[in-house]
Amino acid sequence: MLPKEEHRFLLLCAYSIKNIDGLKVLGDPSCCIVAFTSDKFNILTLADKMRDDGWLLSCLQHPTW
């Protein structure tokens, strides 16, 4: 179980992603992973830009296969 502060931050990240046009949260981000995708733009380009801003991401091309 995540400490309360980290859990709140995780839920805030998921909530923020849901409110960005073109992004969708995948699954239930109640643990320590927030998975998201997009049908409107190249998600890997977004990941590259987020990495440049200091985010640590693990990109999977087909996570449900």
Secondary structure, DSSP 8 states (H G I E B T S, - for coil): ---HHHHHHHHHHHHHHHTSTT-EEES--SSS--EEE-SSS-HHHHHHHHHHTT------SSTT-
